[in-house]
Amino acid sequence: MSTLFDADAAGYDEDTFHPYVAERLIGGLAPKPTLLIDVAAGTGAAAYAALRQLEPTAVFAIDLSPAMIEIARGKAADRDPDGRISWHVGSAVPLPIGDGEADAVVCASALHFLGPRALADWRRVLRPGGKLAFSMVSSERFKPTGKFADVFPRDLRVPGTLDEAAALATDAGFSSATAQHVTLDQGDRVRQVFAVFAEA
């Protein structure tokens, strides 16, 4: 599946929606986590937003696409001069992180490729009380087609309401789950996803 995302890597940063969603997710997390995990990090929007907004001790950023991670690393000289982000190419499920080691997990624009097993793994790596933030497409707007239709996880329930989006987290054992809409008018189209915030 990495080849699908490698092909999109060069133009990925031209889409302003991805960093917009990442900023909103990071903004809903508590400041100064010791370890924040950025799942399906892409070109680094959430990881770099975390440095600016949360001041974590360390960020572990992982993505299946070598091309995405290469672009993300290329921004580090300016955006992460003290090297708090470690970049990793690999599968995000399961995460190569020990049980209860993370203070926060963020996943922007990727759960609809990872499936519900990712939620269980995020709960595993988070310490008790650790924070989760992820975005999720809505059933009204998301219709997988073409190359992405083949990799969409069939066991994932795509939510249609805020309550259904929050239930993705609570059904996986998280507590205090809330959901909100994240909407961006890009002129030629209006894009919207759910942002879900929860506690382990």
C-alpha positions, 0 to 999 in steps of 0.5 A: 500500500505504500506505493499508493501514498508514495505516488501522492507525496510530491504534491501532498503539501499543496492540499491545505486541508491536511495541515488544517485538520492536523492543527485542529487535532493538536489544538485539542490535546493537553500541552507538554506531553513527554511522548506524543505519537503521530500515526500515519504522519505523512509529510509531518503536519501534525508532528510539527504542529505539536512542536509549536503548540504542545512543546512535547519532550519527544515525538515519534512519527511513523508512516508507511510511505518512505516518500512521505517521511523523506519530505517530512524529514526535509523540513526538520532543519527549520522546524525541529532544530533540536531533533525532538521528532524521530521519523520512522517508515513502517506499519502503524499497526501495531505501533513499535511502542511499548504498552502505556509508554505514550502520553498522546496519540494523534492520527490525522486523515488516516483512520479510514485506511487503518481500520478499527484495530488501530484504535485498540492499538492506540489504547494499548500504547497510551498510559492511563489518562493519555489523550487521543485525537483523530480525524475521521471521514463521514459516511455522507461525504466519503465514497472510496473509489479507484485505487483507494477503494481496494484498501479501505478496511471493510470492518470499519464503520464510517460514522454519519453523525457526531455521536457515531464518530465519538462512539468509534473511540468509546467502543474501543474502550476510550472514555470522555470521547467528544466529536466535532466537525472540522470544515474548510471552504477551499473555494471550489469545494467545502471539505469536512471531517469529524475530529474526535478527542478521547482519553485512555 
